[in-house]
Amino acid sequence: MVVSYPLYGITNGAQPLLGYNYGAQKWGRLERLCVLVGAWTLGLSALAQAAAMLAPRALISVFNADPALVEMGSRALRLFMMAFSLFPLSQLPAVYYQSTGRPLAAGALMLGRSVAMVAGMLVLPRWFGLDGVYYAGPLADILGGAIGLVLLVPMVRELKAGRKGEGFRATPALPAMSA
């Protein structure tokens, strides 16, 4: 969560800018903002994943020096963070669709990731023991990333169409909210 909150801060902070530029049909600005938010969140999540993989003991030791807890926490951190760099793939499309009046697409992303996390924590321990709880993190990141990639395609098409002057064309799967 220490790493997730700054990522949420970046994406949630971008929401009003996304919504304003979308409404004003400032497609170039909207596209640049999406690239900027995507680059920052991807960079920070990849950095966090690398730190968790390369120095888990140092990170856990910041919070507790008990050798047994550091050993257990280091393993847990490495397993839980295995696919964390995929986290932005679900966050950027979710915040984009939420900001542009399409809560169903945003909700599908957020709910899909959350359901995967809870389901993983309930089901995976049957096969992997305590490690199954830790594997729920990568499962949620992979599923959220996959759903995010599926919804990223129409988002990019929409941005490119808007930049070319074709304007907004909501796909049936991603309807816009009417005023």
Solvent accessible surface area in square Angstrom, and as a share of the most:
residue,aa,sasa,rsa
1,M,142,0.63
2,V,112,0.64
3,V,49,0.28
4,S,12,0.08
5,Y,134,0.51
6,P,70,0.44
7,L,1,0.01
8,Y,56,0.21
9,G,44,0.42
10,I,51,0.26
11,T,1,0.01
12,N,82,0.42
13,G,47,0.45
14,A,5,0.04
15,Q,41,0.18
16,P,92,0.58
17,L,94,0.47
18,L,0,0.00
19,G,23,0.22
20,Y,138,0.52
21,N,6,0.03
22,Y,33,0.13
23,G,62,0.59
24,A,43,0.33
25,Q,110,0.49
26,K,89,0.38
27,W,19,0.07
28,G,23,0.22
29,R,111,0.40
30,L,0,0.00
31,E,37,0.16
32,R,154,0.56
33,L,25,0.12
34,C,5,0.03
35,V,101,0.58
36,L,99,0.49
37,V,6,0.04
38,G,17,0.17
39,A,61,0.47
40,W,146,0.51
41,T,2,0.01
42,L,89,0.44
43,G,41,0.40
44,L,60,0.30
45,S,0,0.00
46,A,44,0.34
47,L,122,0.61
48,A,14,0.11
49,Q,35,0.15
50,A,43,0.33
51,A,39,0.30
52,A,1,0.01
53,M,46,0.21
54,L,152,0.75
55,A,42,0.33
56,P,9,0.05
57,R,124,0.45
58,A,62,0.48
59,L,69,0.34
60,I,32,0.16
61,S,53,0.34
62,V,113,0.65
63,F,153,0.64
64,N,61,0.31
65,A,87,0.68
66,D,70,0.36
67,P,108,0.68
68,A,73,0.57
69,L,75,0.37
70,V,16,0.09
71,E,92,0.41
72,M,104,0.46
73,G,15,0.15
74,S,3,0.02
75,R,126,0.46
76,A,17,0.13
77,L,41,0.20
78,R,110,0.40
79,L,20,0.10
80,F,71,0.29
81,M,15,0.07
82,M,83,0.37
83,A,11,0.09
84,F,10,0.04
85,S,29,0.19
86,L,60,0.30
87,F,2,0.01
88,P,7,0.04
89,L,44,0.22
90,S,0,0.00
91,Q,8,0.04
92,L,18,0.09
93,P,0,0.00
94,A,4,0.03
95,V,7,0.04
96,Y,0,0.00
97,Y,1,0.00
98,Q,106,0.47
99,S,23,0.15
100,T,9,0.05
101,G,27,0.26
102,R,3,0.01
103,P,63,0.40
104,L,132,0.66
105,A,5,0.04
106,A,6,0.04
107,G,34,0.33
108,A,51,0.40
109,L,0,0.00
110,M,68,0.30
111,L,119,0.59
112,G,15,0.15
113,R,32,0.12
114,S,59,0.38
115,V,84,0.48
116,A,7,0.05
117,M,34,0.15
118,V,88,0.51
119,A,41,0.32
120,G,1,0.01
121,M,77,0.35
122,L,125,0.62
123,V,59,0.34
124,L,34,0.17
125,P,38,0.24
126,R,189,0.69
127,W,173,0.61
128,F,108,0.45
129,G,38,0.37
130,L,99,0.49
131,D,28,0.14
132,G,0,0.00
133,V,46,0.27
134,Y,29,0.11
135,Y,56,0.21
136,A,0,0.00
137,G,1,0.01
138,P,7,0.04
139,L,72,0.36
140,A,0,0.00
141,D,3,0.02
142,I,95,0.48
143,L,73,0.36
144,G,0,0.00
145,G,3,0.03
146,A,49,0.38
147,I,46,0.23
148,G,0,0.00
149,L,90,0.45
150,V,104,0.60
151,L,21,0.11
152,L,36,0.18
153,V,73,0.42
154,P,25,0.16
155,M,4,0.02
156,V,57,0.33
157,R,161,0.59
158,E,13,0.06
159,L,5,0.03
160,K,86,0.37
161,A,7,0.06
162,G,4,0.04
163,R,124,0.45
164,K,148,0.63
165,G,66,0.64
166,E,94,0.42
167,G,18,0.18
168,F,70,0.29
169,R,152,0.55
170,A,41,0.32
171,T,56,0.33
172,P,135,0.85
173,A,84,0.65
174,L,8,0.04
175,P,64,0.40
176,A,45,0.35
177,M,128,0.57
178,S,108,0.70
179,A,156,1.21
